[in-house]
Amino acid sequence: MLKRIFSGVQPSGSVTLGNYLGALKQFVDLQHDYDCFFCIVDQHAITVPQDRLELRKNIKKLAALYLAIGLDPEKNTIFIQSEVPAHAQAGWVLQCIAYIGELERMTQFKDKSSGKEGVSSALLTYPPLMAADILLYNTDLVPVGEDQKQHLELTRDLAERFNKKYNEIFKIPEISLPKEGARIMSLQDPTKKMSKSDPNKKATIALLDDPKQIEKNIKSAVTDSEGIVKYDKQEKPGVSNLMTIHSIFSGKSFAEIEEMYNGKGYGDFKADIARLVLDHLLPIQERYHELINSKELDEILDEGAAKANKEANKMLRKIYNGMGLGRKR
């Protein structure tokens, strides 16, 4: 029997090249060897304020992108989190066994709440909801970017705590980090991760950006005054970031890339990266536009929700029984 994978992406803002290379591109490779559940985690998105019309648009955009990048609905279960009520129900149960101290230690909570007034309590308690997303499906493996590793460790802790205290029902999931490209950095400040919430539009590449804009952003990416293409994360963060992008799309090692641009300037290097990125993204954009307002997309999401509900409800009954909730039937 195939091992099972669960992963989810928030439908907030535009999906960047960083999101794609850090997580989504892996999904496409993994679907051939695993039974995959890929979720649009819209309930996580509302831990910070969202415009309701924008959110609804982003949910469908992300679903269309899942398919456009090459996820096959015949092989994968693709669904929207809020269409499967068991996520929020199991999330509450896991919140009841999580400790405030461990939730406050989450670096993402610290980053997002620091210095802000009126921080939503859900920002603190969303790791148990993430744990529920994963544990509801008997997940073996969770592919995540580096920034989510701490949440995954908490998921494992909560599963073990529940198993020990109530009933041995949860499978303890393994963490799968991509070998390269887990952290694509900002094109304008290569010490920071590329983020869809970055106000500087030149710092990111969104998958659905206009091709001319993508080329422009790559060509204006921060490098240094040395003019040498060489991988050195400490001394040359901008060049190293661009080399990572080149390596993922070209399949070449850093040593091969250094050799290729020996004696050439950053101009040639950036022009080639722009070409590599666009060759890869243009077919994705084309397929996305075919799907976004199609009946096909809604049918796939309906089927995904039906399958996910069936699986998740089965596990939810076990969770409730284990804790003694409701009536025994």
Disulfide bonds with the S-S distance in Angstrom:
none
